[in-house]
Amino acid sequence: MIIRTATCALLAAFLLAGCGEKKEEQAAQEQQSTAPAATTTNEAATTAPAASGAKIGNCDVVGPKGSIPIASPAKAGQLTVEVSLPAPIWWNGDTPESIKDGMEYCLAAEIAYRAGFETLQVVNVGWDPLVTGQTSGFDVAFSEISITDERKKVVDFSVPYFSSDIAVLARADKPIDDKTIKDVTVGVQQATTGAAFATDTLKLTKVQVYPDQGDMFTALRAGQIDAAITDTSIVLAEEVNSQGKVKVMGQYKTGESYGGLYPKGGANNATIDKIIQAIIDDGTIKKLGQKYLAAAWGKDPADVPVWNP
């Protein structure tokens, strides 16, 4: 697929590389991890050992390996990462066992490698427990999670790595606009910023709440709801995934940013933050975005009409 120059330029604005003051450069010697690879898996987790030290899953990891080591990970010898699936493009696959790449998966893989590990364990958890601090036994979570003051009360966040607004998705054969959205049934995902925006800002009264985005999008395609509201980055991916059945109708500028989610007060939070900042500063995050997001969207996010609340 040919990626338009405008799309890549817009992506640079969405990815927060180089936006804001650059942190002090981390000076740490490259070192080889001697921790044993984890072998225990279950139906909600999988391990992905690196091949020849250059890959984790299908992700090319550039390192340097062990440049910012994690002394005491949640599970010995590996990075343990939580996500709420499905999350296409960000995590390519419907189960932890099937996922080998994607924007956030490869970000997690890069963190693992720079921390000195060749093993990444993915754990699938519910969205509501994740953002309300009810999960444990992990190092960091990536699930297109918007940083909010309310969530900061129970979890910690990394430096932001992506900027996203909120958009409206509807069936292509039944389009809506900023006026008619007030009169239709709108789906939202439980405990998301999109859900709060629909009720608190837009004052919508016909709102159907779903536990995850997969159920919400299925309901939209089936005609059980007329529209779905969530992050612009997510609905752009769903438009492509639907093969023309649904379309992004408009977006609202909210100025949200995604961050990695940490256990509240976690001992490794500051160290992982240094790794993420290094991945931003050296341009690796931008390359991941161009590979996974721009190619999948196939369109410039700026082409989506901006609606007033």
Summary of the structure (lengths in Angstrom):
residues: 309
radius of gyration: 19.1
end to end distance: 34.4
largest distance: 60.1
contacts: 1037
relative contact order: 0.19
helix: 31%
strand: 24%
